Amino acid sequence: MPYKLNESKRHHIPKQRYKLSNWSEYNHALKNRGRIDLWLSDDIETWWTHSDRVYDGTGSSQHYTDQAILTCHELRVIFKIPLRQLEGLIDSLFETMGLPLKCPHYSLLSKRLAGLNIPSPRYKKGGQRDERTVAIAFDSTGLKRYGRDEWHQEKHKVSSKRSWRKLHLGVGDDHVIYSTVLTDKNTMDDAATEALCDQIEEEVSMVSADRAYDENHVYKTVEAHFPEADIIIPPKDYLHYNENHHPKRCAHMIEIAAKGQQTWQQHHQYGKRSGSETAMQRYKRTFGNQLHAREMSNQEIEVMIACGVLNRFTSLGMPQSYKSV
């Protein structure tokens, strides 16, 4: 917070340093993220394929279950390998364990990705998260689409056909990603608020976002989904008090004018919004800043699976830091 308030005097403010109180546990959790110990359930042969396929003359029913397709794509996200290599990896695992199973063909994995019914990121619940309210922070970031990269564009002096998508996240103060929406680059941040709120089933005590979400319809949407939640969004600079604005929006403008921006942020714990920026950094450092699928429908499920895997990593352990000097 003080960095933004004292932008012109930043060189006088030393960078805040943190230390970890659980370094040993967190270090062990990071090591576990890279382990390749794979446990296959005893009943995998019963749910990997459909046993009762139908042949009615219009084409046979699906051979592999949705759970099998989802499991394959989760492994692909974790190991960051193409579909052909993924097929060889899973087949080798089955052969090593002596199971009479085969991995779905790589083309089938690509075709069935968009048909997976994943309404929200998986692995959100665990431990004590079910019994406590959460503080949700909304934010967005860009992910590159498949296409020519910057090196090709600079070397051959041609315009790149690469574009990018917008990844919108709803992240809790426990670093769990509760909602994920992928849109095109022209979609404004506030337009994805409704879809983000629809995916959150937990009880929410606070919703925070940056100025890009400071719109009346955002307040109305959040209030309709979470009536008891405190909505913390800093008003835009050019706004003035107007009875047409949402009451909570007007209250923030009055409080900031009376007490100042920094006091308002401290009073409402606006710093919790940084959890969404941390989640976006963790996503890109873990899975990269580029989408692997080419179709928009496949890309939506790809980021949903990746956010679910990131939640699984979060459950292994997170750092507990404190200010040192």
C-alpha positions as CSV (number, residue, x, y, z in Angstrom):
1,M,0.0,0.0,0.0
2,P,2.6,2.7,0.9
3,Y,4.4,2.2,-2.4
4,K,1.4,3.4,-4.4
5,L,0.7,6.3,-2.1
6,N,4.3,7.6,-2.1
7,E,5.0,6.9,-5.7
8,S,7.1,10.1,-6.1
9,K,9.2,9.3,-3.0
10,R,9.6,5.5,-3.6
11,H,13.4,5.6,-3.5
12,H,13.1,6.7,0.2
13,I,11.1,3.7,1.2
14,P,13.1,0.5,1.6
15,K,11.7,-2.7,0.2
16,Q,9.8,-4.7,2.8
17,R,11.5,-8.0,3.6
18,Y,9.8,-11.1,4.8
19,K,10.9,-14.3,6.5
20,L,9.2,-17.7,6.7
21,S,8.1,-19.3,10.0
22,N,7.4,-22.7,8.3
23,W,10.4,-22.9,5.9
24,S,11.0,-26.6,6.6
25,E,7.3,-27.6,5.9
26,Y,7.0,-25.4,2.9
27,N,10.3,-26.6,1.4
28,H,9.0,-30.2,1.8
29,A,5.7,-29.3,0.1
30,L,7.6,-27.8,-2.9
31,K,9.5,-31.0,-3.2
32,N,6.3,-33.1,-3.1
33,R,4.9,-31.1,-6.1
34,G,7.6,-32.6,-8.3
35,R,7.4,-36.2,-7.1
36,I,6.3,-38.7,-9.8
37,D,4.8,-41.2,-7.3
38,L,1.5,-42.2,-9.0
39,W,-1.1,-44.1,-7.2
40,L,-3.7,-45.9,-9.2
41,S,-6.9,-46.8,-7.4
42,D,-7.8,-50.5,-7.2
43,D,-11.0,-49.9,-9.1
44,I,-9.4,-48.0,-12.1
45,E,-10.4,-50.9,-14.4
46,T,-14.1,-50.3,-13.6
47,W,-14.2,-46.5,-14.3
48,W,-11.5,-46.1,-17.0
49,T,-13.9,-47.3,-19.8
50,H,-17.6,-47.8,-20.3
51,S,-18.5,-51.4,-20.0
52,D,-22.1,-51.1,-21.4
53,R,-21.5,-49.5,-24.8
54,V,-24.5,-49.1,-27.2
55,Y,-24.4,-49.9,-30.9
56,D,-27.7,-48.6,-32.3
57,G,-26.6,-47.9,-35.9
58,T,-25.9,-44.2,-35.3
59,G,-22.4,-44.7,-34.0
60,S,-21.2,-46.4,-30.8
61,S,-21.2,-44.7,-27.5
62,Q,-18.1,-43.3,-25.8
63,H,-15.5,-45.9,-24.9
64,Y,-13.5,-43.8,-22.3
65,T,-15.2,-42.1,-19.4
66,D,-15.0,-38.4,-18.7
67,Q,-13.0,-39.2,-15.6
68,A,-10.4,-40.9,-17.7
69,I,-10.1,-38.0,-20.1
70,L,-9.9,-35.6,-17.1
71,T,-7.2,-37.6,-15.5
72,C,-5.1,-37.6,-18.7
73,H,-5.3,-33.8,-19.1
74,E,-4.4,-33.3,-15.4
75,L,-1.2,-35.2,-16.0
76,R,-0.6,-33.3,-19.1
77,V,-0.9,-30.0,-17.2
78,I,1.4,-31.1,-14.4
79,F,4.2,-32.5,-16.6
80,K,3.7,-29.9,-19.4
81,I,4.1,-32.3,-22.3
82,P,2.3,-32.6,-25.7
83,L,-0.6,-35.1,-26.1
84,R,1.4,-37.6,-28.0
85,Q,4.1,-37.9,-25.3
86,L,1.2,-38.0,-22.7
87,E,-0.2,-41.0,-24.5
88,G,3.1,-42.8,-24.3
89,L,3.6,-41.9,-20.6
90,I,0.2,-43.3,-19.5
91,D,0.6,-46.4,-21.7
92,S,4.0,-47.1,-20.0
93,L,2.5,-46.7,-16.6
94,F,-0.2,-49.3,-17.4
95,E,2.3,-51.7,-18.9
96,T,4.6,-51.3,-15.8
97,M,1.7,-52.2,-13.5
98,G,0.4,-55.0,-15.6
99,L,-3.0,-53.4,-16.2
100,P,-4.9,-54.3,-19.4
101,L,-5.7,-50.6,-20.1
102,K,-4.7,-48.2,-22.8
103,C,-4.5,-44.4,-22.9
104,P,-7.0,-42.7,-25.1
105,H,-5.6,-41.6,-28.5
106,Y,-4.2,-38.1,-28.5
107,S,-6.7,-36.9,-31.1
108,L,-9.5,-38.2,-28.9
109,L,-8.1,-36.4,-25.9
110,S,-8.2,-33.2,-27.9
111,K,-11.7,-33.7,-29.1
112,R,-13.2,-34.6,-25.8
113,L,-11.5,-31.8,-23.8
114,A,-14.3,-29.3,-24.5
115,G,-17.0,-31.7,-23.5
116,L,-15.8,-32.2,-20.0
117,N,-18.3,-30.8,-17.5
118,I,-16.2,-28.7,-15.1
119,P,-18.3,-25.9,-13.8
120,S,-15.5,-24.5,-11.5
121,P,-11.9,-25.3,-10.5
122,R,-11.6,-28.6,-8.6
123,Y,-10.0,-29.5,-5.3
124,K,-11.3,-26.3,-3.6
125,K,-12.5,-28.0,-0.4
126,G,-10.1,-29.5,2.1
127,G,-9.1,-29.3,5.7
128,Q,-10.9,-26.5,7.5
129,R,-12.0,-24.5,4.5
130,D,-15.5,-25.8,4.5
131,E,-16.3,-24.2,7.9
132,R,-15.0,-20.7,7.5
133,T,-15.9,-17.7,5.4
134,V,-13.4,-16.5,2.8
135,A,-12.4,-13.2,1.4
136,I,-12.5,-13.2,-2.4
137,A,-10.3,-11.1,-4.7
138,F,-11.0,-10.6,-8.4
139,D,-8.4,-9.9,-11.0
140,S,-7.3,-10.8,-14.5
141,T,-4.2,-11.5,-16.5
142,G,-3.3,-12.3,-20.1
143,L,-2.3,-15.7,-21.6
144,K,-0.8,-16.1,-25.0
145,R,-2.6,-18.2,-27.7
146,Y,-1.0,-20.7,-30.0
147,G,0.9,-19.0,-32.8
148,R,4.1,-17.3,-34.0
149,D,6.2,-15.9,-31.1
150,E,8.1,-12.7,-30.7
151,W,11.3,-14.2,-32.1
152,H,9.7,-15.0,-35.4
153,Q,8.1,-11.6,-35.7
154,E,11.3,-9.7,-35.0
155,K,13.6,-11.9,-37.2
156,H,11.4,-11.9,-40.3
157,K,9.8,-8.5,-39.8
158,V,6.3,-9.8,-40.2
159,S,3.2,-9.1,-38.1
160,S,2.5,-11.9,-35.7
161,K,-0.9,-13.7,-35.7
162,R,-0.5,-14.4,-32.1
163,S,-3.1,-13.0,-29.8
164,W,-4.0,-13.5,-26.2
165,R,-6.8,-14.4,-23.9
166,K,-7.9,-12.9,-20.6
167,L,-7.9,-15.2,-17.5
168,H,-10.2,-13.9,-14.8
169,L,-9.7,-15.4,-11.3
170,G,-11.6,-15.3,-8.0
171,V,-9.1,-16.1,-5.3
172,G,-9.7,-16.6,-1.6
173,D,-7.5,-15.4,1.2
174,D,-6.5,-19.0,1.7
175,H,-4.9,-18.9,-1.8
176,V,-7.5,-21.3,-3.2
177,I,-8.9,-20.4,-6.7
178,Y,-12.7,-20.6,-6.4
179,S,-13.7,-19.3,-9.8
180,T,-12.1,-19.1,-13.3
181,V,-13.3,-17.5,-16.5
182,L,-11.5,-17.3,-19.8
183,T,-12.5,-14.5,-22.2
184,D,-11.1,-12.8,-25.3
185,K,-8.8,-9.9,-24.9
186,N,-11.5,-7.3,-25.6
187,T,-13.7,-8.3,-22.7
188,M,-13.5,-5.8,-19.8
189,D,-12.7,-7.0,-16.3
190,D,-16.1,-6.0,-14.9
191,A,-18.0,-8.0,-17.6
192,A,-16.7,-11.3,-16.1
193,T,-18.0,-10.6,-12.6
194,E,-21.3,-12.4,-13.0
195,A,-19.6,-15.6,-14.3
196,L,-17.0,-15.5,-11.5
197,C,-19.6,-15.2,-8.8
198,D,-21.8,-18.0,-10.2
199,Q,-19.0,-20.5,-9.5
200,I,-18.5,-19.6,-5.8
201,E,-20.6,-21.7,-3.5
202,E,-18.8,-20.8,-0.2
203,E,-19.9,-18.2,2.2
204,V,-18.0,-15.0,1.5
205,S,-17.3,-12.2,4.0
206,M,-15.4,-9.8,1.7
207,V,-15.0,-9.1,-2.0
208,S,-12.1,-6.9,-3.2
209,A,-11.0,-5.8,-6.6
210,D,-9.0,-3.0,-8.3
211,R,-10.4,0.1,-10.0
212,A,-11.2,-1.8,-13.2
213,Y,-14.2,-3.3,-11.4
214,D,-15.5,0.0,-10.0
215,E,-18.9,-0.1,-11.8
216,N,-22.4,0.1,-10.4
217,H,-23.4,-3.3,-11.9
218,V,-20.4,-5.0,-10.3
219,Y,-21.7,-3.8,-6.8
220,K,-25.2,-5.0,-7.7
221,T,-23.9,-8.4,-8.9
222,V,-21.7,-9.1,-5.9
223,E,-24.5,-7.9,-3.5
224,A,-27.0,-10.3,-5.2
225,H,-24.7,-13.3,-4.8
226,F,-23.2,-12.4,-1.3
227,P,-25.6,-10.1,0.6
228,E,-23.5,-10.0,3.7
229,A,-20.2,-9.5,2.0
230,D,-18.2,-6.2,2.4
231,I,-17.4,-4.9,-1.1
232,I,-14.0,-3.2,-1.2
233,I,-13.3,-1.5,-4.6
234,P,-11.5,1.8,-4.7
235,P,-13.5,4.4,-6.7
236,K,-12.1,5.9,-9.9
237,D,-10.4,9.2,-9.7
238,Y,-12.9,11.1,-11.8
239,L,-15.9,10.1,-9.9
240,H,-18.0,12.5,-7.7
241,Y,-20.7,11.7,-5.2
242,N,-24.0,11.0,-7.0
243,E,-27.2,9.4,-5.7
244,N,-27.3,7.3,-8.9
245,H,-24.2,5.4,-7.7
246,H,-24.5,2.3,-5.5
247,P,-24.7,3.2,-1.8
248,K,-21.6,1.2,-0.9
249,R,-19.8,2.9,-3.8
250,C,-20.8,6.4,-2.4
251,A,-19.8,5.4,1.1
252,H,-16.2,4.6,-0.1
253,M,-16.0,7.9,-1.9
254,I,-17.0,9.8,1.2
255,E,-14.7,7.9,3.5
256,I,-11.7,8.3,1.2
257,A,-12.4,12.1,1.0
258,A,-12.6,12.3,4.8
259,K,-9.8,10.0,5.9
260,G,-7.5,9.5,2.9
261,Q,-6.7,6.6,0.6
262,Q,-4.2,4.8,2.8
263,T,-6.4,5.0,5.9
264,W,-9.3,3.6,3.9
265,Q,-7.2,0.7,2.6
266,Q,-6.0,-0.2,6.1
267,H,-9.4,0.0,7.6
268,H,-11.0,-2.3,5.0
269,Q,-8.0,-4.6,4.7
270,Y,-7.6,-3.9,1.0
271,G,-4.2,-5.5,1.0
272,K,-5.9,-8.9,0.8
273,R,-6.5,-8.2,-2.9
274,S,-2.8,-9.0,-3.5
275,G,-3.8,-12.7,-3.1
276,S,-5.2,-12.6,-6.6
277,E,-2.0,-11.2,-8.1
278,T,0.0,-13.8,-6.3
279,A,-2.3,-16.5,-7.7
280,M,-1.7,-15.2,-11.3
281,Q,2.0,-15.2,-10.7
282,R,1.9,-18.8,-9.3
283,Y,-0.2,-19.9,-12.4
284,K,2.3,-18.5,-14.9
285,R,5.4,-19.8,-13.0
286,T,3.9,-23.2,-12.7
287,F,2.2,-23.8,-16.1
288,G,3.7,-21.0,-18.2
289,N,2.0,-17.9,-19.8
290,Q,0.8,-19.7,-22.9
291,L,-2.3,-21.8,-23.7
292,H,-1.7,-25.1,-25.4
293,A,-5.1,-25.7,-26.8
294,R,-6.1,-23.9,-30.0
295,E,-9.9,-23.7,-29.8
296,M,-11.6,-21.4,-27.4
297,S,-13.8,-24.2,-26.0
298,N,-10.7,-26.3,-25.2
299,Q,-8.8,-23.4,-23.8
300,E,-11.6,-22.7,-21.3
301,I,-11.4,-26.3,-19.9
302,E,-7.6,-26.2,-20.0
303,V,-7.4,-23.2,-17.6
304,M,-10.1,-24.8,-15.4
305,I,-8.1,-28.0,-15.1
306,A,-4.8,-26.0,-14.5
307,C,-6.5,-24.0,-11.7
308,G,-7.7,-27.2,-10.1
309,V,-4.2,-28.6,-10.2
310,L,-2.9,-25.4,-8.6
311,N,-5.4,-25.8,-5.8
312,R,-4.1,-29.3,-5.3
313,F,-0.6,-27.9,-5.0
314,T,-1.9,-25.3,-2.5
315,S,-3.3,-28.1,-0.3
316,L,0.2,-29.6,0.0
317,G,1.5,-26.5,1.9
318,M,1.9,-22.7,1.6
319,P,4.5,-20.4,3.1
320,Q,3.7,-18.5,6.4
321,S,5.6,-15.2,6.2
322,Y,6.1,-12.3,8.6
323,K,7.8,-8.9,8.2
324,S,11.4,-8.9,9.3
325,V,12.7,-5.4,9.0
